Amino acid sequence: MSENKGIMLAKSVQKHAGRAKEKILQNLGKVDRTADEILDDHLNNFNRQQASANRLQKEFNNYIRCVRAAQTASKTLMDAVCEIYEPQWSGYDALQAQTGASESLWADFAHKLGDQVLIPLNTYTGQFPEMKKKVEKRNRKLIDYDGQRHSFQNLQANANKRKDDVKLTKGREQLEEARRTYEILNTELHDELPALYDSRILFLVTNLQTLFATEQVFHNETAKIYSELEAIVDKLATESQRGSNTLRKQTSNPIKTSSPVESPVSKLNNANINSNYQNQITTNGGSSLANSHANTADLPAGVLYRVKATYGYVKEDVDELSFEIGDTIRVIEYDDPEDQEEGWLMGQKEGTTEKGLFPANFTRPI
């Protein structure tokens, strides 16, 4: 057993030494080499195709890692949003549902990229190492063939002098065996390399279509989710500005009109403004101004009464009215009585064309 291993090792060393010698002689130009320009073109195409596929695989793997990192970051962000969004606020349940949908969408997106894009890409690039091994084997067999061809030429030259037919016959047999082995591999590569190169178009079309379609669905669905989230927050903002949340939470303590340091927001949240003025607020747009201190004499048409600003107010929406302390505002009818909201009046700042909603308890009747 050990003798067989020794023989095999000796043959292997001899073969490698023969190939190394042949390559050196070819590089020095001492002997010729078998050329195949058509296969050389196929090999150039193969090398470019492999380099492109490896680049695409590398970049897509990096992209997948980034998507998964973004998925984790999105979940963490949405968890924080859900935590700070208070249960009593408008749209709480809808926000919870939309953030859950966002998490599911991210998970589905990452799964499809891995399953439908990355796995086929890995299968495609997996062809190149095997094909490269076959090309390297063909190159080794080509060197063997060239080596046997040159050896046989030397035998032929010496045979004429020594008439050694035995060596000549053996050399011819070795040459034919080397030629057959080389030509079998070479013929297979002539068929397989062009086929592999032509397959790149169909693969790229299929793979990129899947990638772009998956991206399109993900971003379209994500846009819908964020549109819903924006609508939820917009509704909360509107209700907050109109007093239906924190601004509508009224207390039972009357306003201390003698306290100049009480904030306008506290004034706005307190429902017990003096009764005479409250009658004016709740009847804005109506016909009754009973028990009011407001002077209704000599008012322009459409003006119910006038108020003076006791606090400044900066509008927070396009349909609101800004004013400074001391400004006079004419209280008018709502354009649509159904739009009337508790604690808010419709008015026009005197001397201007500015018109809009304003908090009633930032003013006093005159």
C-alpha positions in Angstrom: 0.0 0.0 0.0 2.8 2.4 0.9 4.6 1.5 -2.3 1.6 2.4 -4.4 1.3 5.7 -2.6 5.0 6.3 -3.3 4.6 5.5 -7.0 1.6 7.8 -7.3 3.4 10.6 -5.5 6.5 10.2 -7.8 4.2 10.3 -10.9 2.5 13.4 -9.6 5.8 15.2 -8.9 7.1 14.2 -12.3 3.9 15.5 -14.0 4.1 18.8 -12.1 7.8 19.2 -13.0 7.1 18.5 -16.6 4.3 21.1 -16.7 6.5 23.7 -15.1 9.3 23.0 -17.5 6.9 23.3 -20.5 5.5 26.6 -19.3 9.0 28.0 -18.8 10.0 27.0 -22.3 6.8 28.5 -23.7 7.3 31.7 -21.8 10.9 31.9 -23.1 9.8 31.3 -26.6 11.8 28.1 -26.9 8.8 26.0 -27.9 5.4 26.9 -29.4 2.0 26.6 -27.7 -1.3 25.4 -29.0 -3.6 28.5 -29.6 -7.4 28.6 -29.6 -8.4 32.2 -30.2 -12.2 31.5 -30.1 -11.9 29.9 -26.7 -9.7 32.8 -25.6 -12.6 35.1 -26.4 -15.0 32.9 -24.5 -12.7 33.0 -21.5 -12.4 36.8 -21.6 -16.2 37.0 -21.6 -16.4 34.5 -18.8 -13.9 36.5 -16.6 -15.9 39.7 -17.2 -19.2 37.9 -16.4 -17.8 36.4 -13.2 -16.4 39.8 -12.0 -19.7 41.5 -12.7 -21.7 38.7 -10.9 -19.4 38.8 -7.9 -19.7 42.6 -7.7 -23.5 42.4 -7.8 -23.5 39.7 -5.2 -21.3 41.7 -2.9 -23.3 44.9 -3.1 -26.6 43.1 -2.8 -25.4 41.3 0.4 -24.4 44.7 1.7 -27.8 46.1 0.8 -29.6 43.3 2.5 -27.6 44.0 5.7 -28.6 47.7 5.5 -32.3 46.8 5.0 -32.2 44.6 8.1 -30.6 47.3 10.1 -33.2 49.8 8.8 -35.9 47.3 9.7 -34.6 47.1 13.3 -34.3 50.9 13.5 -37.8 51.3 12.2 -39.2 49.0 14.8 -37.4 50.8 17.6 -38.6 54.1 16.3 -42.2 52.9 16.1 -42.0 51.4 19.5 -41.0 54.8 20.9 -43.8 56.6 19.0 -46.4 54.1 20.4 -45.0 54.6 23.9 -45.2 58.4 23.9 -48.6 58.5 22.1 -51.0 58.6 25.0 -54.0 56.2 25.0 -56.6 59.0 25.5 -55.4 60.8 22.4 -57.4 60.7 19.2 -56.3 57.9 16.8 -54.4 55.9 19.5 -55.8 52.5 18.3 -55.3 53.4 14.6 -51.7 54.4 15.3 -51.0 51.1 17.0 -52.5 49.2 14.0 -50.4 51.2 11.5 -47.1 50.8 13.3 -47.9 47.0 13.5 -48.6 47.0 9.8 -45.3 48.8 9.2 -43.4 46.2 11.1 -45.0 43.4 9.1 -44.3 45.2 5.9 -40.6 45.5 6.7 -40.4 41.8 7.7 -42.0 40.7 4.4 -39.8 43.0 2.4 -36.6 41.7 4.0 -37.8 38.1 3.5 -38.6 38.6 -0.2 -35.3 40.2 -0.9 -33.5 37.3 0.6 -35.7 34.5 -0.7 -36.5 35.8 -4.2 -33.5 37.9 -5.1 -30.5 36.9 -3.1 -30.9 33.1 -3.3 -31.2 33.1 -7.1 -28.2 35.4 -7.3 -26.2 33.0 -5.1 -27.2 30.1 -7.4 -26.1 32.1 -10.5 -22.7 33.1 -9.0 -22.2 29.5 -7.8 -21.7 28.3 -11.4 -18.5 30.3 -11.8 -16.2 28.4 -9.4 -17.1 25.1 -11.0 -16.6 26.4 -14.5 -13.3 28.0 -13.4 -12.1 24.6 -12.2 -12.9 23.1 -15.5 -11.0 25.9 -17.3 -8.0 25.3 -15.1 -8.1 21.6 -15.8 -8.3 22.2 -19.5 -5.3 24.5 -19.3 -3.3 21.8 -17.5 -4.3 19.2 -20.1 -3.3 21.7 -22.8 0.2 22.0 -21.3 0.4 18.2 -21.0 -0.6 17.9 -24.7 2.0 20.5 -25.8 4.6 18.7 -23.6 3.8 15.3 -25.2 3.8 16.9 -28.7 7.2 18.4 -28.2 8.5 15.1 -26.6 7.3 13.2 -29.6 8.9 15.6 -32.0 12.2 15.0 -30.2 11.7 11.3 -30.4 11.0 11.5 -34.1 14.2 13.5 -34.6 16.3 11.0 -32.6 14.6 7.9 -34.0 16.0 8.6 -37.4 19.5 8.4 -35.9 18.9 5.5 -33.4 16.0 3.7 -35.0 14.2 3.2 -31.7 10.8 2.2 -32.8 9.6 1.2 -29.3 10.0 4.6 -27.8 8.5 6.2 -30.9 5.4 4.0 -30.6 5.0 4.7 -26.9 5.5 8.4 -27.5 2.8 8.4 -30.2 0.4 6.6 -27.9 1.0 9.1 -25.0 0.6 12.0 -27.5 -2.8 10.7 -28.7 -4.0 10.2 -25.2 -3.0 13.7 -24.2 -4.7 15.1 -27.3 -8.0 13.3 -26.7 -8.1 14.4 -23.1 -7.5 18.0 -24.0 -9.9 18.0 -26.9 -12.7 16.6 -24.9 -12.4 19.3 -22.3 -11.8 22.0 -24.9 -14.9 21.0 -26.9 -17.1 21.0 -23.7 -15.9 24.5 -22.9 -16.6 25.7 -26.4 -20.3 24.8 -25.7 -20.6 25.6 -22.0 -18.8 29.0 -21.9 -21.0 30.7 -24.5 -24.1 29.2 -23.0 -23.2 30.5 -19.6 -22.4 33.9 -21.0 -25.7 34.2 -22.9 -27.6 33.2 -19.7 -26.6 36.5 -18.1 -29.3 38.5 -19.8 -32.3 36.3 -18.8 -30.9 36.0 -15.3 -30.4 39.7 -14.8 -33.8 40.6 -16.3 -35.6 38.1 -14.0 -33.6 39.0 -10.9 -33.8 42.8 -11.4 -37.5 42.7 -12.2 -38.1 40.8 -9.0 -36.0 43.3 -7.0 -37.6 46.4 -8.5 -41.1 45.0 -8.2 -40.5 44.1 -4.5 -39.1 47.6 -3.9 -42.1 49.2 -5.6 -44.6 47.3 -3.6 -42.8 47.9 -0.3 -42.4 51.7 -0.9 -46.0 52.1 -2.1 -47.4 50.3 0.9 -45.0 52.1 3.2 -46.2 55.4 1.7 -49.8 54.5 2.5 -48.9 53.6 6.1 -47.1 56.9 6.6 -49.9 58.8 5.0 -52.3 57.2 7.5 -49.9 58.1 10.4 -49.7 61.6 9.2 -53.5 61.9 9.0 -53.7 60.5 12.6 -51.3 63.1 13.9 -52.9 65.9 11.8 -56.3 65.0 13.4 -54.7 65.1 16.9 -53.2 68.5 16.1 -56.5 69.9 14.8 -58.5 68.6 17.8 -55.8 70.0 20.1 -56.0 73.4 18.5 -59.8 73.4 18.7 -59.8 72.4 22.3 -61.1 68.9 22.0 -58.2 67.3 23.8 -56.0 69.2 26.3 -57.6 72.6 25.3 -61.0 71.2 26.1 -60.2 69.7 29.4 -62.0 72.3 31.6 -61.7 72.8 35.3 -64.4 73.9 37.8 -62.3 76.7 39.3 -63.2 80.2 38.1 -60.6 82.4 36.5 -58.9 84.8 38.8 -59.2 87.9 36.7 -57.0 89.8 39.2 -54.0 87.6 38.5 -51.9 89.1 35.7 -49.4 86.2 35.6 -51.9 83.5 34.7 -51.1 82.2 31.3 -53.4 82.5 28.2 -53.4 78.7 27.8 -54.7 78.3 31.4 -57.3 80.9 30.6 -58.3 78.9 27.5 -58.6 75.7 29.4 -60.8 77.2 32.1 -64.5 77.0 31.3 -65.9 79.4 33.9 -65.3 82.7 32.3 -67.6 85.4 33.6 -71.2 84.4 32.9 -72.0 87.5 30.9 -69.1 86.9 28.4 -69.8 83.2 28.3 -73.3 84.0 27.0 -71.8 85.9 24.2 -69.5 83.0 23.3 -72.1 80.3 23.2 -74.6 82.5 21.3 -72.1 83.6 18.6 -74.1 83.3 15.4 -77.4 83.4 17.3 -79.9 86.1 18.1 -79.6 86.4 21.8 -77.1 88.6 23.6 -79.1 88.8 26.8 -77.2 89.7 30.0 -74.2 90.9 28.0 -72.0 93.9 28.7 -71.2 94.2 25.0 -72.3 97.3 23.3 -74.3 96.4 20.2 -75.2 99.9 19.1 -73.9 101.5 15.8 -72.3 98.3 14.6 -71.7 97.6 10.9 -74.0 95.0 9.2 -73.1 91.4 10.1 -71.1 92.4 13.2 -72.6 90.9 16.4 -70.4 92.8 18.9 -66.8 93.9 19.5 -64.1 92.5 21.8 -60.7 93.7 22.9 -57.7 91.4 23.1 -56.5 90.9 26.7 -53.7 88.6 25.5 -51.8 88.2 22.3 -52.5 85.2 20.1 -50.5 83.7 17.2 -52.6 81.5 14.9 -51.7 77.9 14.6 -53.8 77.1 11.6 -54.7 78.9 8.3 -58.3 79.5 9.4 -57.3 81.2 12.7 -56.8 84.9 13.5 -53.6 86.4 15.1 -53.8 89.5 17.2 -51.8 91.6 19.8 -52.9 92.8 23.2 -55.3 95.7 22.8 -56.4 94.9 19.3 -60.2 95.3 18.6 -61.9 92.4 16.9 -65.4 92.4 15.4 -67.3 89.2 16.2 -69.2 87.9 13.2 -71.3 84.9 12.2 -69.7 81.6 11.3 -69.8 81.0 7.6 -71.2 77.6 8.4 -73.0 77.3 11.8 -72.0 73.6 12.0 -68.4 74.7 12.2 -69.0 76.5 15.5 -66.9 75.1 18.4 -67.2 75.8 22.1 -64.7 78.4 23.3 -64.0 79.8 19.9 -65.3 82.9 18.0 -65.2 84.0 14.4 -64.0 87.5 14.0 -62.4 90.2 11.9 -59.6 92.4 13.2 -60.8 96.0 13.1 -59.1 98.1 10.5 -57.9 95.1 8.5 -59.3 92.4 6.3 -57.9 89.6 8.5 -60.6 87.1 9.4 -60.5 83.8 11.3 -61.2 81.8 14.5 -59.8 82.9 17.8 -60.0 81.8 21.4 -62.8 83.7 23.2 -61.1 84.0 26.5 -58.1 85.8 25.1 -60.5 88.8 24.8 -63.2 90.7 26.6 -66.4 92.3 25.3 -66.5 96.1 24.8 
